[in-house]
């Protein structure tokens, strides 16, 4: 084919692609010949993404060719009836989890892994599917529950703190998922997570803070409760002394990554008349006396609610 024909076909392929991702079948549909496709794959102008997905080397636009978004598109183009799920869906929903480089997909019937596509055989209700980048993806809530059930334990615990502070899932959601998931992997881990959070603590740091408060004989506090002002929830806080309007925050890395959001939240609490103390892992574990001294000082100075 001549240059003009190739230019027309390339423009057509660009319109067909999603986030720059396409397959050879789409290239043929756009008008490019098998010979052109073979040549561009051989000289690495077309780069593999995942499955049958490809991307033109000149169309990266500042994003890695194997980013989670592009891998999700490639998975949908390769297995059109599959649903992006688990860790890959979590990345698309901006959960703070690691990218294992695989593309996780819920499929109907058994499939073998294929060029970075990892199949998971389990049903996904239509109500639990959203569309992202022309591809089916498990919803934010469904993805959260799947990740909590199936991620490595320590990663699941860190994710739970992040999800609970943003009200993506509740303790009732976890309890209901245990019943719905009977006979499938993940039930034991979900039970473990429920047991960890029943006392109100969402992370190991919060559990240690609660233990410190009890050892100091401090009472009158509540764990992980909403602060309501004028009928509006300003924030869900780690520890609240409601009679004194004193808030204690366990400043864990995973649950408090969004610094701009945290600053706006803290300012709103201060303007509403609450004293806010924040303590890090090292302070709670290495300087417990200082932590208790500062909490007692805040309680003494606080105006009664």
SULBEL-V984715 format. One record per helix or strand of 2 or more residues. SS is the DSSP state (H for helix, E for strand). FROM is the first residue (numbers start at 1). TO is the last residue. If there is no record, write none. Layout:
ss,from,to
SS,FROM,TO
SS,FROM,TO
This chain:
ss,from,to
H,3,16
E,21,22
H,24,30
H,34,42
E,46,48
E,54,56
H,57,59
H,68,78
E,83,84
H,86,92
E,103,107
E,117,121
H,126,128
E,129,132
E,135,138
H,140,150
H,153,165
H,171,180
H,187,197
H,204,215
E,222,229
E,232,241
E,246,250
H,259,271
E,275,279
H,281,286
H,288,301
